[in-house]
Every structure is written in structure tokens, then in C-alpha cells.
Amino acid sequence: VKEKVLIDVNDNGKIINWREKKLTTLDLAASYRRLGLDSKHYRVKECGTYLEYKRFKDESMKLNRANFCKVRLCPMCSWRRSLKIYGQVSKVMNYAEDNKDYDYIFLTLTVKNCTGDELKDTIDVLMNGFNSMTKRKIYKNSIKGHFRALEITHNININSSSFDTYHPHFHCILAVNKSYFTDTKSYISQKDWTSLWKDVLKVDYTPIVDIRRFEDRKGKGIFKSIAEVAKYTVKDNDYIVRDELGEVIEKLTDDAVLILDHALANRRLIAYGGELKEIHKLLNLDDCEDGDLVNTDNEELRDDLEYIIERYSWNIGYKQYLRVE
């Protein structure tokens, strides 16, 4: 069997652990089954059971076809989506870098932790707050474009005073004019960002706002910030909850899956605005949330005509991807 096991290596020479993703996906499918959500159970269970690759003369491989379920919480699809968001934001930023004269800031907008029952409404407050903020004069004067992504963390530390609460927040990349940091008319201080965010949220406490300038623009800094923004909306270990031995704690897992599934239904988890939205349109990029998850927009396209097709399928017995003859 050994010679038939899938070994997929990315451009940086790192092995991609499809098996681990698939096993976690099966844990989610089991949770959907326990919750009686049969359609999602079946879709997630079947996700990624079939992978087809092009193998080129230099032995490198490129995913060519696969069956992805696109269920919001699916760990396999979340991973592909996050690669896709990273690829697309990088393309948008590279285009802006070559054709526009902008600087960038990285903004994190938070609210207080909430319970599972409050999560859906709290995300509404966040979304409405962000939309109101982009319509404010102070924002429109200074910010030329934005990309924002929702992230939710779940506190599963039993010893924490905020155990089993959720922390939804936004990571944003904002494009500003080069003069932003020196122009008193357009510069927004940390204090001003905080009071603006508090105002649009309509809350009676001071929310934490983190704002920083993109350093090291041409180097790795910009891509580190893009990676931060392109992260998964929810990491699978925030809802597939395990004990010290790695066994799934079913009650905590099922509660979290139900809460997140409900809270994230029919939402746009990422959004572009202003100039960055225009560039996304101009580059004719696919929809990150509903689009193709096979081509993630961050691999180099190859036009080698010589390749062979290799097909792999998930083997339930071996719990492994094996090549299909």
C-alpha cells in the first residue's frame, strides 16, 4: 500500500497533510449526524473523497479536480477557502502596489466576548457597525479601500473565567494615501479609531481596537499581514473539541457546531470596499466563498502539455488516500 499513498508537496517543499484534514472533516460529519442534520452530515462525510492530480515531467503535482462540499464549517473547505483568500488578496495588493501609490494599515476591530446564544446577534452588531463606519465622513476622507474578514475564536479553556464564550472580530487591511501619516486632516489616531468604533457599535464600553502600519512593504511583512487577514473564519479546533488524549468531547463539540452553523449561515464572511474592490473586479477574480476550491489562485498556472493524470480516493479501511488504478 505504501507506494500508493498520496504525497502532495506544495511549492515551498512542505508536505500537505490531506489525511489529517479528511479525518477532522469526518469528526465534523459525525457531529452533524448526532445533531440530526442529515444533509450536512452526508455532504461533509463525502467531501474530498476523490482527488485528481496532474503530475508533470518534473514530478510536481497540481490538483486538477476534487469533490468539495462547500459546507461553511467543513475543515477541508475552510482550508481551501483560506488559501484562496490569501491568493486573491495577494493578487489585489500586488496590483495596487504596481499601479497605485498607497500605504496600508492593518486594523483589528473587536467586541466583548459573548455566549453562544448571543453570537448571531453580536455578529450582526459587528457587521452593521462596520458598514456604518465606512459611511462616516472621517472614514471616507481617509480610507481609499478595504478588505475585511471575520474571525471567531471560541474559549475552550476550562480554567478560564470566560470559558465557552465566543470572540468575533474583524481583521482589515486599509489602503490610504502616502500622505496619510503626515497629513493632519486625514490621519486617524488610535484614540479616534477607538471612539469611532465604539460609536458605530452603539455599546456602553470601550472596545479594543488595534491599528498598525504595514512595515516592510516589499518584503515578507506585507504577506504576513495578508496571511493574518486570510485566516480561517473559525479554526476547526474551536468547534471540534478534544480531550488530552485527542478524543472528541461530543457534548461541547455538538454545542459549538450548532451555534457556529447557525451564526454563520448565509453571511458574507469577507468583503472588499473602495479601490480594493475595484481591483478585485478588474482582475476578474472568482468568488472566494462560493467559487471553485480546486484552483486557489495562489499557485502558478502551468501550461506544460505533458502530464499524466493520477487519481486518489479516500480509503475508509486504511484511513488514507490511495491511488486508484
N, C-alpha and C positions, 0 to 999 in steps of 0.2 A: 504493500500500500504506500510505503514511504515515497517512492518516486512519483506517485500520482497526486500527492498533497499540494494544494495551491501555495505557491510562494510568490507574492506580489511585492515588488520593491519600488518605492517612489523615487523621484528624481534626485533626492538627497541621499539615496542609498539605504533608506530606512525601510525595514520590513513592515508592511501594512497588515495589522492583525485582524483580518476579516473574521476569523473564527470567534475571537472574543466579542466582536460586535454582534455576531449572529447569536451567540449564547445569551447575551444580555437582552437581545430582541425577543428571544424565546421566554425569558423571565417576564418581560412586559406582556407577551401574549397570554401567559398563564394568569397574570393578574386580571387582564380583560376577561378571561374565561370565568374566573371566580366572581367577577363583578357582573356577570351575565351580559356583557357587551359582546355578543357573539360575532357580529360582523367585523368589529375591530380585532377581536381575538384571531379570527381566521386570516384577515389581511396581514396582520403583523407576523403571525406564525409563518406565513408563506413568503414574507419579504426576504429578498436576497437569497432565495434557494437556488437561483440559477445565475451564473456569471459567465459571460462570454468575452474573451480577450482576443486582440490582435497581437501575435508575437512576431516581432521584426527580426531581420537578419542579425542585428547586434544583440539578440536575446532579450531586448527590453520588451515590455508588455504595455498595452493600453486597453483599459476596459472599453468594450465595444457595445455590449448590451447587458441588461440585467433587469430583474423584476423587483422594483422598489415599490413599497406600499403607499408612501407619502402620508401615513398617519402622523399627526403632529409630534407625538411623543416618541415615535419609533427611534431607538438609538442609532440604527443603521442609517435611516433617512436624515436624522438630525446631523449626523457626522458628514454626510454628503452635502447637505444644505450649507453647513458651516464652511466647508471647503469652497463651495460655490460663492457664498457671500464674500469670502476672503479674496477669491479670484476676481470677482466683479469690482469690489471696492478698490482693489489694487489697480485694475484697468482704468477706472474712473479717475483715481488720483494721479496715475501716470499721465493720463491725457491732460488733466488740469495742470500738472507740473510742466508739461511741454508747451501748452498753449495759453495758459493764463498766468497772471502774476499774483498768486495768492500765498498767504501764510495760513497755517492751520492751528486750531486749538482743539484740545481733547477735553470734552465736558462729561462729567458723570452727575446725573440728577437722581436723587433718592427720595424715598418717603420712609416713614417709620415702618418697622415690621408689622405684619398683620396676621391674623389667624387664617386658617384655610377657608372658613366661612366668609371672610371679608375680602379674600383675594380678588375675586372677579370685579367687585366694586372699586377696590383700590387701583386695579389696572385701568379701569375707566377714568378714575381721577387723574392718574398719570398721563393717559393719552389726551384727555381733554385739556389738562394743564399745558402739555407740550404744544398742542395746536393753538391754544390762546397765546402762549408765549411768542410763537412765530408771527403772530399778527400785531404784536406790540411795536410801537414806533422805535423804541430803543433797540429792539432786536433787528427790525427791518433796516435801520440805518447802518448797522454794523456787520451783520452776518450776510454773506453772499450766497451761501449754500450750506446744506447739512446732510449728513447721513446719521440716522439714529436706529439703534437696535435695543430691543427689550431683553433684559436678562432677569431671571428669577432664581434666587437661591433659597434653599429650604434648610432650616436649622435642625439637624438630627442629632445634635449632641445632648444626650440625656441629662448631663450635669449643668447645662446652660439654663439661665433664667428665661431665655426666650426659646426654649425647646419647642419644636414642632410649629414654629412660626415661619412665615414666608417674607422674603425681601425682594420685591420687584423694583427694578431701577433701569434707567436708560444710560447707555454709553453712546456718546455722539462725537462725530467729527464735524467741526465747523470750519468753513472757508472764510477767511477775512482778507481785506486788502493789506498789502505790505505795510501800509502806514498805520495799521490798527493800533500797534503797541505804543506809538508815539503821538497819535492824534487824540487829543483830549476829548474831541467831540464824538469819536466813535468807540474809544476804549471803554470796556465794561469791567469794572473791578470785581474781585471775588465777592465783596460785600453787596455790590449791585446785583450780581447774578443770584446771590442767595435771597435777597429781598424780592427780586423779580419772580423767582421760582416759588417762593412762599406765597406771594400774591396770587399767582395764577392757579396754584394748587388749592387756594382758599382754606389753608389749615391754620391751627392756632399754635403751632410750634415752629421752630426754625429747622428746616430740613438741611441735611448735609449736602453741599454742592462742592464738587472737586473740579477745578479748572486748571489746565496746564498747557503750556505752549509745546507744540511738536518740536523736539530737539532733533538734531542730526538728520536733517531733511533728506539728504541724498543717500544716507547710509541706512543702517538697519532700524533706526529709531522709528521712522515713518511706518515701516512694515510691522514693527512690534505693536504700534498703536492700532494699526488696521486689524491685526490678529486679535487684539483685546476687544475690538468692536464686533468682530465677526464670530465671536464665540457662540456656542450653543445657547439657545434661549434658556433651556434648563438642562443641566448635565444629568445623565441617567442615574448617577449615584445620589441625586437629590430625590428621586422617586422610587428607584429600586433599592430599598433599604436593607442592608445586610448586617448580620451579627459578626462577632470577631472571627468566626470560622468561615465567613463568606456565604453563609446560608441566608436566603431571603427571609426577612421578617414579614410575613404575609399581611398582617393587620395594618402596620404602618405603611407598607408598600401600596396596598389597595386603597387606603385613605388618600395617600398622596396622588396616586394615579387618577382617581376620580376627581379630586379637587383641581388638579392641573388640566386634566382633559376638558373639564367644564369651563375653567377660567380662560383657556386659550382658544376655545372654539371660535371659528370664523373671525379671527383677528389678523390684521397685518402686523407682523412682529418686527418688520424693518421698514424704513421709509427713507426716501431721498427727497430733498427740497431745494428750491432755488437753482443755482448754477449746476450743482452736482446732479440734480435730477435731469437737467437739460443734457448733460454729458452722457448720462446713463441711456437716455433716449437716443442721442446721436450715435452712440456706439452699438445701438440696436441689441442690447443685452436681454437675455431671456429672463423670465420672472423667477427670482430666487426661491420663492415659496411654493409655487405650483408647477414650476418648469421641470426641465429634464435634469435628473440627478445622476445620469451616466457621465455626461460631459460637464465638468465642474468649473469650466472657464479659467482654470489656473494651470492646465497642462499645455505644453507646446503642441500645436497641431502638427501632425506629420503627414507628408504626402508620399511616403515610401509606398511604392506599389507592391513591394514584395513582403508578404507576411503570411503567416498561417493562422487559422482560427483555432483557438483552444477553448473548450467549454468545461466548466466546473459545476458540480452540483453538490448541494449540502447533503451529506450522508448522516442520517439520523443515528445509525448504529455506532459509527466511528466518531460522531460529533466533529466532523471535519469536512472541508471542501476537497472533493476528489475529482480528478479529471475524468470526463466522460469520453469513452472511446467513440 
